[in-house]
Amino acid sequence: MQIVPLYRYMRTDGGVTVSPSKPDGEYTFMYRIIAGDGMLVTLDGIDTYPCIDTNVADGWYEIIDTTQTGGELSAEQALGIITGGTP
């Protein structure tokens, strides 16, 4: 899982930009949370995302994306879950 800091700010034309580049003016700090290969990120264990922009970085964690494997876990993935390691 990767966490990228983002900056949300109003442009002079009235639009909104979300960018990893810090602007010179006022901005709101955000995070882009990106799941690793074959994984999804979740905050509650129910709603899952391959990538999400959010105001909160704490509490997010990865789960295995079983939709890529047809709902089946490989032996390596299952072992990773059991041992607490990353598959």
Residue pairs with C-beta under 8 A, 6 or more apart in sequence:
1 33
1 34
1 35
1 36
1 39
1 41
1 60
1 61
1 62
2 33
2 34
2 36
3 31
3 32
3 33
3 34
3 57
3 60
4 20
4 31
4 32
4 33
4 34
5 20
5 29
5 30
5 31
6 18
6 19
6 20
6 29
6 30
6 31
6 32
6 53
7 18
7 19
7 20
7 21
7 22
7 23
7 27
7 28
7 29
7 30
8 16
8 17
8 18
8 27
8 28
8 29
8 30
9 16
9 17
9 19
9 23
9 25
9 26
9 27
9 28
10 16
10 17
10 26
11 17
17 23
18 30
18 53
20 32
28 55
29 55
30 53
30 54
30 55
31 53
31 54
31 55
31 56
31 57
32 51
32 52
32 53
33 41
33 49
33 51
33 52
33 53
33 54
33 57
33 60
34 41
34 50
34 51
35 41
35 49
35 50
35 51
35 62
35 65
36 62
36 86
38 64
38 65
38 68
38 69
38 77
38 87
39 62
39 63
39 64
39 65
40 48
40 49
40 50
40 62
40 63
40 64
40 65
41 48
41 49
41 50
41 51
41 52
41 60
41 61
41 62
41 63
42 48
42 49
42 60
42 61
42 62
42 63
43 56
43 59
43 60
45 63
48 63
48 65
50 65
54 60
62 86
64 73
64 77
64 81
64 87
66 72
66 73
69 77
73 81
74 87
76 87
77 87
79 85
79 87
80 86
80 87
81 87
